[in-house]
Amino acid sequence: MLLKYIHVSCVILTLVFFFIRGVWMIMDLEILKQKWVKISAPVIDTVLLVSAILQAIKIEQYPFAHNWLTAKLIALVIYIALGMIALNYGKTKIIRTTAWLGALCCFGYIVSVAMTRNPVIF
């Protein structure tokens, strides 16, 4: 049960921090370049990923064996790619903002799949 609370807490922290960093990006705030901002996100995301892996092992459900976890994994890769474009590699603010919004939608899909254990949300 503790593992689930750690995982859910990291999900919330990741979403809030990603949202805030996206707002900072849109506003062109220098805080995005501060060391604590650059370190915090990977630390939170690492704890999130480790807790996800441990939970999958605990409940004995794995990507490519269970379609809902496969969908989450694919969506996670897309979320990470869009997040990288949004906060690091997008050449224009329009590209970065679009990628940020796409990543937020992807995040919503991941949470939906996690809650329903169904990759089809419609």
C-alpha positions as CSV (number, residue, x, y, z in Angstrom):
1,M,0.0,0.0,0.0
2,L,2.9,2.4,0.8
3,L,4.3,1.8,-2.7
4,K,1.0,2.8,-4.2
5,Y,0.9,6.0,-2.2
6,I,4.5,6.8,-3.2
7,H,3.5,6.2,-6.8
8,V,0.4,8.3,-6.7
9,S,2.2,11.1,-4.9
10,C,4.9,11.2,-7.6
11,V,2.2,11.2,-10.3
12,I,0.7,14.3,-8.7
13,L,4.1,16.0,-8.2
14,T,5.1,15.2,-11.7
15,L,1.9,16.7,-13.2
16,V,2.0,19.8,-11.0
17,F,5.7,20.5,-11.6
18,F,5.4,19.8,-15.4
19,F,2.4,22.2,-15.6
20,I,4.2,24.9,-13.7
21,R,7.4,24.5,-15.8
22,G,5.2,24.8,-18.9
23,V,3.7,28.1,-17.6
24,W,7.2,29.3,-16.9
25,M,8.2,28.4,-20.4
26,I,5.3,30.3,-21.9
27,M,6.1,33.3,-19.8
28,D,9.9,33.1,-20.7
29,L,10.9,33.0,-17.0
30,E,14.5,32.5,-16.1
31,I,13.6,30.2,-13.2
32,L,13.5,27.3,-15.7
33,K,17.3,27.5,-15.9
34,Q,17.9,27.3,-12.2
35,K,19.7,24.2,-11.0
36,W,17.0,23.0,-8.5
37,V,14.4,23.1,-11.3
38,K,16.6,21.0,-13.6
39,I,17.3,18.5,-10.8
40,S,13.9,18.2,-9.3
41,A,12.0,16.8,-12.3
42,P,14.3,13.9,-13.0
43,V,14.4,12.9,-9.3
44,I,10.6,12.9,-9.1
45,D,10.3,11.1,-12.4
46,T,12.8,8.4,-11.3
47,V,11.0,7.7,-8.1
48,L,7.8,7.5,-10.2
49,L,9.3,5.1,-12.7
50,V,10.8,2.9,-10.0
51,S,7.6,2.7,-8.1
52,A,5.7,1.9,-11.3
53,I,8.1,-1.0,-12.0
54,L,7.9,-2.3,-8.5
55,Q,4.1,-2.2,-8.6
56,A,4.0,-4.0,-11.9
57,I,6.1,-6.8,-10.4
58,K,4.0,-6.8,-7.2
59,I,0.7,-7.2,-9.1
60,E,2.3,-9.5,-11.7
61,Q,1.1,-7.5,-14.7
62,Y,3.6,-6.5,-17.3
63,P,3.7,-4.4,-20.5
64,F,3.3,-6.5,-23.7
65,A,1.5,-9.1,-21.6
66,H,-1.3,-6.8,-20.5
67,N,-2.7,-4.4,-23.0
68,W,-3.5,-1.6,-20.5
69,L,0.2,-1.5,-19.3
70,T,1.4,-1.6,-22.9
71,A,-0.8,1.4,-23.7
72,K,0.5,3.2,-20.6
73,L,4.1,2.5,-21.6
74,I,3.6,3.7,-25.2
75,A,1.8,6.8,-23.9
76,L,4.7,7.4,-21.4
77,V,7.2,7.4,-24.2
78,I,5.1,9.9,-26.2
79,Y,4.6,12.0,-23.0
80,I,8.4,12.1,-22.5
81,A,9.1,13.0,-26.1
82,L,6.5,15.8,-26.1
83,G,7.8,17.1,-22.7
84,M,11.4,17.2,-24.1
85,I,10.1,19.2,-27.1
86,A,8.1,21.5,-24.8
87,L,10.7,22.3,-22.3
88,N,14.0,21.8,-24.1
89,Y,14.1,21.2,-27.9
90,G,11.1,23.1,-29.4
91,K,12.5,25.8,-31.7
92,T,9.5,28.2,-31.4
93,K,7.1,29.0,-28.6
94,I,4.2,27.7,-30.7
95,I,5.9,24.4,-31.1
96,R,6.9,24.3,-27.4
97,T,3.4,25.2,-26.3
98,T,1.7,22.7,-28.6
99,A,4.0,20.0,-27.4
100,W,3.3,21.0,-23.7
101,L,-0.5,20.8,-24.3
102,G,0.0,17.5,-26.1
103,A,2.0,16.1,-23.2
104,L,-0.7,17.2,-20.8
105,C,-3.3,15.3,-22.8
106,C,-1.0,12.3,-22.9
107,F,-0.6,12.5,-19.2
108,G,-4.4,12.5,-18.8
109,Y,-4.7,9.5,-21.0
110,I,-2.1,7.6,-18.9
111,V,-4.0,8.4,-15.7
112,S,-7.3,7.3,-17.3
113,V,-5.8,4.0,-18.4
114,A,-4.3,3.5,-14.9
115,M,-7.6,4.1,-13.2
116,T,-9.7,2.0,-15.5
117,R,-7.1,-0.6,-16.6
118,N,-8.6,-0.1,-20.1
119,P,-6.6,1.4,-22.9
120,V,-9.8,2.5,-24.7
121,I,-11.0,5.7,-23.0
122,F,-13.9,6.6,-25.4
